[in-house]
């Protein structure tokens, strides 16, 4: 999995510098076509780098958010 994107942290779609549960929920809402992303948010949301934003990306972000570091 990619760790960083050009302008921020992979998975950090709200731009606060940290991947949180809120980011995962935003990615899930986008995957369900309930929320539109800017190009920068879409790049941050594509956790697996396949060019698509899916439920799997949201789950990956959720795992990152709840992982104790």
Protein Blocks (a to p, Z undefined) as FASTA:
>chain_A
ZZbdfklcehianonopacfklmmmmmmmmnopaccdfklmmmmmmnonopacfklmmmm
mmmmmpcZZ
